[in-house]
Amino acid sequence: MSDTLALAYPFAGRWLVQNSPADRVPSHGTRMFATANAIDFLPVDTRGRSAPFTFGSLIRPEPPDRFIGFRMPLFAPVYGIVATVHDGEPDHDAFRGLPSVGYALTQRRRADGGWSGLAGNHVVIEVEQGAVVALCHLRRGSITVAPGQAVTAGFPIGQCGNSGNSTEPHVHLQAMTHADANRASALPISFPDGLPRNGRVVIA
């Protein structure tokens, strides 16, 4: 297995890079659940917005379907075999402005609930012995693959959602050494144009 796992972008359109390991490791501020080299992609419009920001955005949660990314298709980023699928977690409201502060204060509780509570609905693809890729926060009921199924890069696997530990619809991607994040170590990743930094908009 190579040191760095080469992946395709698992989406089409314009996506803003957040929590990139190109800027820091651990990228999400923790090494729990093999997330040290994870990366987030947030769908945005041509003005760089995930959704219109109003006064209401400052003071109250917003439904996920207000965001352009909700229901956007997601694709396998690599050839492999689907190792595990988890579905059934609700797509909760999104949190921006003041509501995001309250949501952040409950993160410890969600972490105590384990990997599935944080990842929400997700698909894990085994790439090779000792390397898997997980795509997380998928929309409930949108996953179109099953364990044991072979997929190629670009194969539809589900839709962008807001399940698990997510403040607004986006996709979280990470590579690790085992399908069970409790037993895995993080693996570094790259894309055809390298590893994008925070704040860059990727157009795929």
C-alpha positions as CSV (number, residue, x, y, z in Angstrom):
1,M,0.0,0.0,0.0
2,S,1.3,3.5,-0.9
3,D,1.9,6.0,1.9
4,T,-0.8,8.4,0.4
5,L,-4.1,7.3,-1.0
6,A,-4.9,8.9,-4.4
7,L,-8.6,9.7,-4.7
8,A,-11.0,11.4,-7.2
9,Y,-13.3,14.1,-5.9
10,P,-16.5,12.5,-4.9
11,F,-18.8,15.1,-6.3
12,A,-19.5,17.5,-9.2
13,G,-19.9,21.2,-9.1
14,R,-18.4,23.9,-6.7
15,W,-17.3,22.8,-3.3
16,L,-15.5,24.8,-0.6
17,V,-12.7,23.1,1.2
18,Q,-12.8,23.1,5.0
19,N,-10.7,21.3,7.7
20,S,-8.0,20.3,5.3
21,P,-5.0,18.4,6.4
22,A,-3.0,20.6,4.0
23,D,-3.3,23.3,6.6
24,R,-2.9,21.3,9.8
25,V,-2.9,17.7,11.2
26,P,-5.0,16.7,12.9
27,S,-7.3,18.4,10.5
28,H,-10.4,18.4,12.7
29,G,-8.4,19.1,15.9
30,T,-8.5,15.5,17.1
31,R,-7.1,12.1,16.2
32,M,-10.2,10.3,17.5
33,F,-11.8,7.8,15.1
34,A,-8.9,8.1,12.6
35,T,-9.9,11.6,11.6
36,A,-6.4,13.2,11.6
37,N,-6.2,13.5,7.8
38,A,-9.9,13.9,7.1
39,I,-11.2,16.7,4.9
40,D,-14.6,18.4,4.5
41,F,-16.2,19.8,1.3
42,L,-19.1,22.2,1.5
43,P,-21.2,22.8,-1.7
44,V,-21.4,26.5,-2.6
45,D,-22.8,28.7,-5.4
46,T,-20.9,31.1,-7.7
47,R,-20.8,33.7,-4.9
48,G,-19.3,31.1,-2.5
49,R,-22.4,30.7,-0.4
50,S,-23.9,27.5,0.8
51,A,-27.2,29.2,1.4
52,P,-28.5,32.8,1.6
53,F,-27.6,34.3,5.0
54,T,-30.4,36.3,6.6
55,F,-31.1,37.7,10.1
56,G,-32.9,34.5,10.8
57,S,-29.7,32.6,10.1
58,L,-28.1,34.4,13.1
59,I,-30.7,33.5,15.6
60,R,-32.4,30.1,14.7
61,P,-31.6,26.7,13.2
62,E,-32.4,26.3,9.5
63,P,-33.9,23.3,7.6
64,P,-31.2,21.4,5.6
65,D,-33.1,21.8,2.4
66,R,-32.4,25.5,2.5
67,F,-28.8,24.7,1.5
68,I,-27.9,24.1,-2.1
69,G,-25.8,21.0,-1.1
70,F,-28.7,19.1,0.4
71,R,-29.5,16.1,-1.9
72,M,-26.5,16.8,-4.3
73,P,-25.2,13.4,-5.6
74,L,-22.0,11.9,-4.2
75,F,-19.8,9.4,-5.9
76,A,-17.2,6.8,-5.0
77,P,-13.8,8.5,-5.0
78,V,-11.9,5.3,-5.9
79,Y,-12.3,1.7,-7.1
80,G,-13.1,-0.7,-4.3
81,I,-15.6,-2.9,-2.5
82,V,-18.2,-1.5,-0.2
83,A,-17.3,-2.6,3.3
84,T,-20.0,-1.1,5.5
85,V,-23.1,1.1,5.1
86,H,-24.9,2.9,7.8
87,D,-28.2,4.6,7.2
88,G,-31.2,5.7,9.2
89,E,-29.8,8.8,11.0
90,P,-32.0,11.9,10.7
91,D,-30.9,14.9,8.7
92,H,-31.2,17.6,11.4
93,D,-31.4,21.4,11.2
94,A,-28.4,23.4,10.2
95,F,-26.7,25.7,12.6
96,R,-25.1,29.1,11.7
97,G,-24.7,32.2,13.7
98,L,-25.6,32.0,17.4
99,P,-27.2,28.5,17.1
100,S,-23.8,27.1,16.1
101,V,-22.3,28.0,19.5
102,G,-24.9,25.9,21.3
103,Y,-24.4,23.1,18.9
104,A,-20.6,23.2,19.4
105,L,-21.2,22.9,23.2
106,T,-22.9,19.5,22.7
107,Q,-20.1,18.0,20.6
108,R,-18.6,16.1,23.5
109,R,-21.9,14.3,24.0
110,R,-22.0,13.3,20.4
111,A,-18.4,12.1,20.5
112,D,-19.3,9.9,23.5
113,G,-21.9,8.3,21.3
114,G,-19.2,6.8,19.1
115,W,-18.3,6.8,15.4
116,S,-21.8,6.3,14.0
117,G,-23.1,9.2,16.0
118,L,-20.5,11.5,14.6
119,A,-20.3,10.2,11.0
120,G,-24.1,10.0,10.6
121,N,-25.2,8.1,7.5
122,H,-22.0,6.9,5.8
123,V,-20.4,4.5,3.3
124,V,-17.0,2.8,3.8
125,I,-15.2,1.5,0.8
126,E,-12.3,-1.0,1.0
127,V,-9.6,0.1,-1.4
128,E,-7.0,-2.5,-0.7
129,Q,-5.8,-4.5,2.3
130,G,-5.4,-2.1,5.1
131,A,-6.9,0.9,3.4
132,V,-10.5,2.1,3.4
133,V,-12.3,5.4,2.6
134,A,-15.3,6.7,4.4
135,L,-17.8,9.3,3.2
136,C,-20.0,10.7,5.9
137,H,-23.0,12.9,6.7
138,L,-25.1,11.4,3.8
139,R,-28.8,12.1,3.5
140,R,-31.0,9.5,5.2
141,G,-32.4,7.1,2.7
142,S,-30.2,8.2,-0.2
143,I,-27.5,5.5,-0.1
144,T,-27.6,3.4,-3.2
145,V,-24.9,0.8,-2.5
146,A,-24.7,-2.3,-0.3
147,P,-21.8,-4.2,1.5
148,G,-19.9,-6.4,-0.9
149,Q,-20.7,-4.3,-3.9
150,A,-17.9,-3.3,-6.2
151,V,-17.7,0.4,-7.2
152,T,-15.5,2.4,-9.5
153,A,-14.5,6.0,-9.1
154,G,-17.5,8.1,-10.1
155,F,-20.1,5.4,-9.2
156,P,-23.2,7.0,-7.4
157,I,-23.3,6.1,-3.7
158,G,-25.8,8.5,-2.2
159,Q,-26.5,12.2,-1.6
160,C,-25.1,15.0,0.5
161,G,-27.0,15.3,3.7
162,N,-26.8,16.8,7.2
163,S,-26.7,13.7,9.5
164,G,-24.3,13.1,12.4
165,N,-22.0,15.8,13.7
166,S,-22.7,18.3,10.9
167,T,-23.5,22.0,11.2
168,E,-24.7,22.2,7.6
169,P,-24.9,19.9,4.6
170,H,-21.5,18.8,3.5
171,V,-19.4,15.7,2.9
172,H,-16.7,14.5,5.2
173,L,-14.1,12.2,3.7
174,Q,-11.3,10.2,5.4
175,A,-9.0,7.3,4.7
176,M,-8.0,4.8,7.4
177,T,-6.6,1.4,8.0
178,H,-9.7,-0.4,9.0
179,A,-13.5,-0.1,8.4
180,D,-14.0,0.1,12.2
181,A,-12.9,3.7,13.0
182,N,-12.5,2.6,16.7
183,R,-9.6,0.3,15.6
184,A,-8.2,2.3,12.7
185,S,-5.4,4.8,12.2
186,A,-5.6,7.7,9.8
187,L,-4.1,7.6,6.3
188,P,-3.1,10.6,4.2
189,I,-5.0,11.3,1.0
190,S,-4.5,13.3,-2.2
191,F,-6.5,14.3,-5.2
192,P,-5.6,14.7,-8.9
193,D,-4.5,18.3,-8.3
194,G,-2.9,17.6,-4.9
195,L,-4.4,18.3,-1.5
196,P,-6.5,21.5,-1.5
197,R,-6.1,24.0,1.2
198,N,-8.8,25.6,3.4
199,G,-10.8,28.2,1.6
200,R,-10.2,26.9,-1.9
201,V,-13.3,26.2,-4.1
202,V,-12.8,23.0,-5.9
203,I,-14.7,22.7,-9.3
204,A,-15.2,19.1,-10.4
